[in-house]
Amino acid sequence: MKVPFITKEQVEEIVKTYPTPFHIYDEKGIRENARAMNKAFSWNPGFKEYFAVKATPNPTILKILHEEGCGTDCSSMAELILSEKSGITGYDVMFSSNETPAEEFVKCAEIGGIINLDDITHIDFVLEALGGKLPKRMSCRYNPGGVFKLGETGEAVQVMDNPGDAKYGMTKEQIIEAYKRLADLGVEELGIHSFLASNTLSNDYYPALAKILFELAVEIKEVTGISLKFINLSGGVGISYTPDAPQNDIAVIGEGVHKAYDEVLVPAGMGDVAIFTELGRFMLAPYGHLITKAIHEKHIYKEYIGVDACAANLMRPAMYGSYHHVTVLGKEDAPATEVYDVVGSLCENNDKFAIDRKLPKIDMGDYICIHDTGAHGFSMGYNYNGRLWSSELLLREDSSILCIRRAQTLDDYFATLDGYWNLEV
Ligand SMILES: *Cc1c(COP(=O)(O)O)cnc(C)c1O
């Protein structure tokens, strides 16, 4: 069961001020989940979750998470500035970027963030960008290559992803070389980072990744004498977008990592290593809805419901064919007697929020809640067909509504043409 965190009555009030479509986030859910996350890793004194800013790049969301003890994981100039302007700087910032322009490394160093190097050649690149002096604390990204599987044998084996095909990170030989060089260059606190699989629905992903990184950390210590200060498990803990599959249990995941820590790091005398994470989806996705209104219906070879949101507001179904659960507000308990395609207005036939979906009978003017849009939702928005970004609203813990980003206007859309209307050609 997926139950919306707002009701039809609340939406009817909201639209008097903020018309549909809009993204809305649930402050209570965000805070409770962040607390559960921190509790699951409270066995590790240095633990920190660096929220992946790209998932939901809104300063109000970043501040709420910061109040709950989270930092930010940035990967561009805009994300670094967002973090800085949200009051999140220093070691609360991880910079896990790739193909990075020099000025972004400079910006990260300026706000005191932790640069996570994607490649061994970036040591010289950063050295030059920073005028010959590296920060005290840095990280390197690891790519083990091959295919990443969970489970030992037979049917239990689940292929999670294909790191050998991924552009990120360094090989084992390179990363060992990189640590030696960084230590020679005076970097005192080194860490490792790796991201092997995205949106995993398994309590075993983090523990399996942790074991790989912990064993490598022990090997690095044996080979180089360098004892890593932190191990960053990055993103990838997923959520179930469908109502039937069980959700990940962060307490079980935290315990799984704890077990690997006690088995591998502690016996190697590395019981003081801090664990970092960079979750985006897990921290925010379930706590966001895209609310849209049914404005057209048509009956041709299939039944269509046209809504006032489109893929420009939520790209995942069009881009990945992703399932997003849909609830017709006020009809939560009505029987699903119809089969609809729920579609947006783009001149693209993949602009479909739901395909062949069993839903209650939808009437024009009904408000439709698209679930799990809190991460990689608004942030992936674009302006195709001249469609504008929606507003972002926050449902506060006291049930009041705060607008945390206004909707884009046509003036915003045309702003980059300022002065270009009358070009003589
Ligand atoms: C996208 C990304 C994340 C967050 O991934 P989720 O799947 O949202 O948890 C974390 N770290 C890096 C480097 C990323 O690129």
PDBQT file of the ligand as one rigid body, heavy atoms in Angstrom, charges set to zero:
ROOT
HETATM    1  C1  LIG A 501      23.796   9.962  -7.828  1.00  0.00    +0.000 C 
HETATM    2  C2  LIG A 501      24.874   9.807  -6.820  1.00  0.00    +0.000 A 
HETATM    3  C3  LIG A 501      24.562   9.534  -5.480  1.00  0.00    +0.000 A 
HETATM    4  C4  LIG A 501      23.154   9.314  -5.006  1.00  0.00    +0.000 C 
HETATM    5  O1  LIG A 501      22.580   8.196  -5.574  1.00  0.00    +0.000 OA
HETATM    6  P1  LIG A 501      21.160   7.653  -5.088  1.00  0.00    +0.000 P 
HETATM    7  O2  LIG A 501      20.889   6.521  -6.009  1.00  0.00    +0.000 OA
HETATM    8  O3  LIG A 501      20.202   8.766  -5.224  1.00  0.00    +0.000 OA
HETATM    9  O4  LIG A 501      21.328   7.220  -3.674  1.00  0.00    +0.000 OA
HETATM   10  C5  LIG A 501      25.611   9.471  -4.591  1.00  0.00    +0.000 A 
HETATM   11  N1  LIG A 501      26.892   9.652  -4.971  1.00  0.00    +0.000 NA
HETATM   12  C6  LIG A 501      27.227   9.911  -6.244  1.00  0.00    +0.000 A 
HETATM   13  C7  LIG A 501      28.655  10.131  -6.582  1.00  0.00    +0.000 C 
HETATM   14  C8  LIG A 501      26.237   9.999  -7.213  1.00  0.00    +0.000 A 
HETATM   15  O5  LIG A 501      26.570  10.235  -8.484  1.00  0.00    +0.000 OA
ENDROOT
TORSDOF 0
